[in-house]
Amino acid sequence: MGILDTLGEVAGAVAAVEGVEKLDPDAGLLTKAAAAVAGFEGAGALEELVEKKKEDDETAEKSADAADDTDTSAQS
């Protein structure tokens, strides 16, 4: 896990706590802690989803290139 992954997760936690404070200015410590954990985990899950999407796109691109190469050699 790199520093950028950690920074993204911390930013998610901070954003979640800020959102709770805007919705309920009198929110307790437990509520803020729960929001921080949810934001941290949510940001991590979102990063994993983006990485998986990139890998899927790269795999599809390689498959398309391989199919193009096969079509070209078949026409020769």
C-alpha positions as YAML, in Angstrom:
chain: A
units: angstrom
residues:
- id: 1
  name: MET
  ca: [0.00, 0.00, 0.00]
- id: 2
  name: GLY
  ca: [1.49, 3.30, -1.04]
- id: 3
  name: ILE
  ca: [1.37, 6.72, 0.50]
- id: 4
  name: LEU
  ca: [-1.20, 7.88, -2.07]
- id: 5
  name: ASP
  ca: [-3.54, 5.06, -1.09]
- id: 6
  name: THR
  ca: [-3.28, 6.06, 2.54]
- id: 7
  name: LEU
  ca: [-3.81, 9.74, 1.74]
- id: 8
  name: GLY
  ca: [-6.92, 8.86, -0.24]
- id: 9
  name: GLU
  ca: [-8.33, 6.86, 2.64]
- id: 10
  name: VAL
  ca: [-7.58, 9.64, 5.13]
- id: 11
  name: ALA
  ca: [-9.24, 12.16, 2.83]
- id: 12
  name: GLY
  ca: [-12.31, 9.92, 2.70]
- id: 13
  name: ALA
  ca: [-12.42, 9.77, 6.49]
- id: 14
  name: VAL
  ca: [-12.08, 13.54, 6.82]
- id: 15
  name: ALA
  ca: [-14.80, 14.14, 4.22]
- id: 16
  name: ALA
  ca: [-17.16, 11.77, 6.03]
- id: 17
  name: VAL
  ca: [-16.59, 13.48, 9.39]
- id: 18
  name: GLU
  ca: [-17.12, 16.91, 7.80]
- id: 19
  name: GLY
  ca: [-20.37, 15.64, 6.28]
- id: 20
  name: VAL
  ca: [-21.60, 14.40, 9.65]
- id: 21
  name: GLU
  ca: [-20.74, 17.73, 11.26]
- id: 22
  name: LYS
  ca: [-22.70, 19.61, 8.60]
- id: 23
  name: LEU
  ca: [-25.72, 17.35, 8.99]
- id: 24
  name: ASP
  ca: [-25.59, 17.30, 12.80]
- id: 25
  name: PRO
  ca: [-23.46, 19.98, 14.45]
- id: 26
  name: ASP
  ca: [-24.06, 18.33, 17.84]
- id: 27
  name: ALA
  ca: [-22.91, 14.89, 16.70]
- id: 28
  name: GLY
  ca: [-21.14, 12.90, 19.36]
- id: 29
  name: LEU
  ca: [-17.68, 11.41, 19.28]
- id: 30
  name: LEU
  ca: [-19.02, 7.93, 18.54]
- id: 31
  name: THR
  ca: [-20.95, 9.20, 15.50]
- id: 32
  name: LYS
  ca: [-17.91, 11.03, 14.18]
- id: 33
  name: ALA
  ca: [-15.72, 7.98, 14.73]
- id: 34
  name: ALA
  ca: [-18.19, 5.77, 12.87]
- id: 35
  name: ALA
  ca: [-18.25, 8.25, 9.99]
- id: 36
  name: ALA
  ca: [-14.45, 8.35, 9.90]
- id: 37
  name: VAL
  ca: [-14.22, 4.57, 9.72]
- id: 38
  name: ALA
  ca: [-16.90, 4.41, 7.03]
- id: 39
  name: GLY
  ca: [-15.17, 7.12, 5.00]
- id: 40
  name: PHE
  ca: [-11.81, 5.42, 5.36]
- id: 41
  name: GLU
  ca: [-13.18, 2.03, 4.27]
- id: 42
  name: GLY
  ca: [-15.29, 3.58, 1.50]
- id: 43
  name: ALA
  ca: [-12.32, 5.40, -0.01]
- id: 44
  name: GLY
  ca: [-10.30, 2.18, 0.06]
- id: 45
  name: ALA
  ca: [-13.10, 0.27, -1.64]
- id: 46
  name: LEU
  ca: [-13.46, 2.99, -4.26]
- id: 47
  name: GLU
  ca: [-9.73, 2.85, -5.03]
- id: 48
  name: GLU
  ca: [-9.92, -0.93, -5.43]
- id: 49
  name: LEU
  ca: [-12.86, -0.54, -7.79]
- id: 50
  name: VAL
  ca: [-10.98, 1.99, -9.92]
- id: 51
  name: GLU
  ca: [-7.89, -0.25, -10.06]
- id: 52
  name: LYS
  ca: [-10.01, -3.25, -11.05]
- id: 53
  name: LYS
  ca: [-11.69, -1.20, -13.78]
- id: 54
  name: LYS
  ca: [-8.27, -0.16, -15.14]
- id: 55
  name: GLU
  ca: [-7.11, -3.78, -15.16]
- id: 56
  name: ASP
  ca: [-10.30, -4.88, -16.92]
- id: 57
  name: ASP
  ca: [-9.87, -2.15, -19.54]
- id: 58
  name: GLU
  ca: [-6.24, -3.15, -20.13]
- id: 59
  name: THR
  ca: [-7.23, -6.81, -20.47]
- id: 60
  name: ALA
  ca: [-10.00, -5.94, -22.93]
- id: 61
  name: GLU
  ca: [-7.59, -3.78, -24.93]
- id: 62
  name: LYS
  ca: [-5.03, -6.59, -25.11]
- id: 63
  name: SER
  ca: [-7.74, -9.03, -26.19]
- id: 64
  name: ALA
  ca: [-8.89, -6.64, -28.90]
- id: 65
  name: ASP
  ca: [-5.31, -6.19, -30.11]
- id: 66
  name: ALA
  ca: [-4.82, -9.94, -30.20]
- id: 67
  name: ALA
  ca: [-8.04, -10.36, -32.18]
- id: 68
  name: ASP
  ca: [-6.93, -7.70, -34.64]
- id: 69
  name: ASP
  ca: [-3.59, -9.46, -35.12]
- id: 70
  name: THR
  ca: [-5.39, -12.75, -35.75]
- id: 71
  name: ASP
  ca: [-7.73, -11.15, -38.29]
- id: 72
  name: THR
  ca: [-4.83, -9.54, -40.16]
- id: 73
  name: SER
  ca: [-2.84, -12.76, -40.39]
- id: 74
  name: ALA
  ca: [-5.93, -14.69, -41.50]
- id: 75
  name: GLN
  ca: [-6.51, -12.26, -44.40]
- id: 76
  name: SER
  ca: [-2.94, -12.60, -45.76]
...
